[in-house]
Amino acid sequence: MSNAHQTGNRVIQAFSMPGGIRLTSLPPLALYVHFPWCVRKCPYCDFNSHEWKGERFPEDDYLDALRADLEQALPLVWGRQVHTVFIGGGTPSLLSAAGLDRLLSDVRALLPLDADAEITLEANPGTFEAAKFAQFRASGVNRLSVGIQSFNEGHLKALGRIHDAAQARDAVEVAAMHFDNFNLDLMFALPQQTLAECRADIETALSFAPPHLSLYHLTLEPNTLFAKFPPPLPDDDQSADMQDWIHARTAEAGYQHYEVSAYAKPGRQSRHNLNYWRFGDYLGIGAGAHTKLSFPNRIVRQARYKHPATFIEQARAGSPVQEEREVGPRDLPFEFMLNTLRLVEGFPVHSFIERTGMSMTSIEPALQEAERRGLITRDFENIAPTELGQRFLNDLQGLFLKDAE
């Protein structure tokens, strides 16, 4: 049994499968806005970011396209309240104060935004102007995520960052001056990094008392310069020593390790990211943005055109969505676990049923195998990764993959 529906000028076939999903309620909805430009592309970055050439990127054209994209998506989320907004990239702090204000004004005009919505902006040192960030705060941004990566001069150069160590510290001071809720992004297991250097980076970050820390293990992602020309990295034992020290030191400093790479002071977890990790819904607008939306009998994923110029052109033409697919019962368990098992606390049993529309019996064999291997703990109410499961997360999540029929 199939039916066709129109999206832009493409016809998508939607199929009702035997034993398909049935959702009794819809999850919370978030909005993600992608800004695709950077001053320089970092050699480790696999995000949809593009170095901008010339004097100025086409800010007005891009803001026009974002509004057009959002207007065309409205029928898919009609009447649903938006709880969080995340403006990511790229380097969205390159936006002018007037441009950011216009963007948030458009969002408020078109969507029912929670009065206490968390609105996060990603920012990179080297783009920090105190007056502009004060205007960002006045426009409604209430959370800043600062891409520090390291406070070490040599490591910043190795990572291809446009800022130096002094600018990194200055950026944190500006963030703390204007935002009581901010996150610092840092990476560890950097090229030729020692445990002492890793400790120095984390101690410097802690000295600013950030409400939230995102501490990522550097990985060599496909289609990046680092993947093509791998730098010398710490070995597995050295990386594990860094990670173990980070867990202990952040706990000592009063941070809760609540997700693989996320640490927060009490009540300061990222609400937007928690929605991802709990398999909530999100509408993504902008070049290369991804969307996941639930309906009573189906879950849909979309991807926008990636290249900024193509996205602007397609948004103007009324068809910013390049790809759309329906997530069927075969893939749903893996997609659910890909998110929820990143959380240290795991997930309530009822949330699997509510967010996928499937029964627990559909994943019982995989759960039994995960339990046998010591990768999860579970009871009637909750399922969570063990410490071993967190360390071998890919193996744990892979147990929920099903071969194509």
DAHU-V225787 format. One record per pair of residues at least 12 apart in sequence whose C-alpha atoms are under 7 Angstrom apart, sorted by sequence separation. I is the first residue (numbers start at 1). J is the second residue. D is the distance in Angstrom with one decimal. If there is no record, write none. Layout:
BEGIN
i: [I,I]
j: [J,J]
d: [D,D]
END
This chain:
BEGIN
i: [2,3,36,37,38,39,153,281,290,291,2,36,37,38,39,152,281,290,375,376,1,2,36,37,38,151,289,290,375,1,37,288,289,305,288,304,305,151,287,288,304,305,286,287,288,303,304,287,302,303,304,121,148,287,303,120,123,287,302,303,375,119,120,121,122,123,124,125,302,119,120,121,122,123,124,125,301,302,118,119,120,121,122,123,124,287,301,332,118,120,300,301,184,300,370,183,299,300,182,183,184,185,186,187,188,189,190,298,299,93,182,183,184,185,186,187,188,189,82,83,92,93,181,182,183,184,185,186,187,188,81,82,83,91,92,93,144,183,187,81,82,91,349,81,84,85,86,87,88,91,94,348,349,366,83,84,85,86,87,88,93,348,349,366,83,84,85,86,87,97,144,347,348,100,126,143,148,149,150,347,126,142,144,145,146,147,148,149,150,346,347,97,101,125,143,144,145,146,147,148,149,346,67,97,142,143,144,145,146,147,345,346,49,63,191,192,344,49,126,137,191,192,193,344,48,125,191,192,125,128,190,191,341,130,134,189,198,341,189,216,125,215,195,214,215,214,213,214,151,189,213,31,150,212,213,29,30,38,212,29,30,31,32,33,34,35,36,37,38,211,212,29,30,31,32,33,34,35,36,37,211,30,31,32,33,34,35,35,212,35,211,212,279,338,279,337,278,279,277,278,276,277,334,277,277,334,333,334,330,279,260,259,260,259,258,259,258,258,43,42,43,42,42,118,46,44,44,46,46,45,44,43,44,43,44,43,86,84,70,69,66,66,48,30,69,65,68,68,32,62,65,29,30,31,32,33,34,35,36,65,69,28,29,30,31,32,33,34,27,28,29,30,31,32,33,34,27,34,48,26,26,24,36,23,22,23,22,21,21,21,20,8,9,8,14,27,25,24,23,23,23,21,22,21,21]
j: [14,15,48,49,50,51,165,293,302,303,15,49,50,51,52,165,294,303,388,389,15,16,50,51,52,165,303,304,389,16,52,303,304,320,304,320,321,168,304,305,321,322,304,305,306,321,322,306,321,322,323,141,168,307,323,141,144,308,323,324,396,141,142,143,144,145,146,147,324,142,143,144,145,146,147,148,324,325,142,143,144,145,146,147,148,311,325,356,143,145,325,326,210,326,396,210,326,327,210,211,212,213,214,215,216,217,218,326,327,122,211,212,213,214,215,216,217,218,112,113,122,123,211,212,213,214,215,216,217,218,112,113,114,122,123,124,175,214,218,113,114,123,381,114,117,118,119,120,121,124,127,381,382,399,117,118,119,120,121,122,127,382,383,400,118,119,120,121,122,132,179,382,383,136,162,179,184,185,186,383,163,179,181,182,183,184,185,186,187,383,384,135,139,163,181,182,183,184,185,186,187,384,106,136,181,182,183,184,185,186,384,385,89,103,231,232,384,90,167,178,232,233,234,385,90,167,233,234,168,171,233,234,384,174,178,233,242,385,234,261,171,261,242,261,262,262,262,263,201,239,263,82,201,263,264,81,82,90,264,82,83,84,85,86,87,88,89,90,91,264,265,83,84,85,86,87,88,89,90,91,265,85,86,87,88,89,90,91,268,92,268,269,336,397,339,397,339,340,339,340,339,340,397,342,343,400,400,401,402,355,342,342,343,343,343,344,344,345,159,159,160,160,161,271,221,220,221,223,224,224,224,224,225,225,226,226,272,272,285,285,285,286,288,272,315,312,315,316,282,312,315,280,281,282,283,284,285,286,287,316,320,280,281,282,283,284,285,286,280,281,282,283,284,285,286,287,281,289,306,294,295,296,308,296,296,297,297,297,298,329,329,318,319,319,326,355,354,354,354,356,357,356,357,357,358]
d: [5.8,6.6,6.1,5.3,5.8,5.4,5.4,5.1,5.6,6.5,4.5,4.7,4.8,5.0,6.2,5.9,6.6,4.6,5.7,6.2,6.2,6.2,6.0,5.8,6.3,4.9,5.8,6.6,4.0,5.9,5.9,6.1,5.4,6.3,4.7,5.6,6.3,6.4,5.8,5.2,4.4,5.3,6.8,5.6,3.9,5.9,5.2,4.7,6.7,5.9,6.9,6.7,6.0,6.2,5.2,6.0,7.0,5.5,5.6,6.6,6.5,5.1,6.4,6.5,6.0,6.1,5.6,7.0,4.3,5.5,4.5,5.1,4.7,5.0,5.0,6.8,5.7,6.5,6.5,5.9,5.4,6.1,6.0,6.3,6.9,5.5,5.4,6.5,6.9,6.9,5.8,6.3,6.9,4.5,6.6,6.3,5.8,5.9,6.4,6.5,6.6,6.2,6.3,5.5,6.2,5.9,6.2,6.9,5.5,6.6,6.1,4.6,5.1,4.8,5.0,4.6,5.1,5.8,6.1,6.4,6.1,4.9,6.1,6.3,5.4,6.1,6.1,6.3,5.6,6.0,5.1,4.9,5.4,6.7,6.4,7.0,7.0,7.0,5.9,5.9,6.1,6.1,5.4,6.6,5.1,6.3,5.9,6.1,6.4,6.5,6.4,5.6,5.2,5.7,5.1,4.8,4.7,4.8,4.9,5.3,6.4,4.3,6.6,6.0,7.0,5.9,6.2,6.1,6.3,5.8,7.0,5.7,6.4,6.9,6.5,6.4,6.4,5.7,5.7,5.6,5.2,6.5,6.8,5.7,6.1,6.3,5.5,3.7,6.7,5.5,6.4,6.0,5.3,5.8,5.1,4.6,4.5,5.0,4.9,5.7,5.1,3.8,6.7,6.1,6.8,5.2,6.2,5.9,6.0,7.0,5.6,6.2,6.6,6.6,5.9,6.0,6.7,4.8,6.5,6.9,5.3,5.5,6.6,6.6,7.0,6.0,4.5,6.1,5.6,6.1,6.1,6.9,6.8,6.0,6.1,6.5,6.8,6.3,5.8,5.5,5.4,5.1,5.9,5.5,6.4,4.7,6.0,6.3,5.7,5.6,5.1,6.7,6.1,5.9,6.3,6.7,5.3,5.2,4.4,5.2,5.6,6.3,5.8,6.2,6.0,6.0,5.4,4.9,5.2,6.0,6.3,6.2,5.0,4.8,4.9,4.7,5.2,4.7,4.7,6.0,5.3,6.0,6.4,6.0,6.3,5.4,5.5,6.6,6.4,5.4,6.0,6.9,6.1,5.9,6.4,6.0,6.6,6.8,4.5,5.3,6.8,4.9,6.7,6.9,7.0,4.9,6.1,5.4,6.4,6.7,5.5,5.5,6.6,4.3,5.9,5.4,5.2,6.9,6.6,6.5,6.4,5.3,6.5,7.0,6.4,6.5,6.8,6.8,6.0,6.3,5.8,5.9,6.5,4.7,5.5,5.5,7.0,5.5,6.5,6.3,6.5,5.8,6.4,6.8,5.7,5.3,6.0,6.7,6.8,6.3,5.4,6.5,6.3,5.5,6.1,5.9,6.3,6.7,6.4,6.3,6.3,5.6,4.8,4.5,4.9,4.6,5.1,4.8,5.2,6.0,5.3,6.3,6.0,6.3,5.8,6.2,6.1,5.9,6.8,6.4,7.0,6.7,6.7,4.8,5.8,6.2,4.8,5.5,6.4,6.7,6.1,5.7,6.3,4.4,6.8,6.8,6.9,6.8,6.3,6.9,4.7,6.7,4.6,4.6,5.9]
END
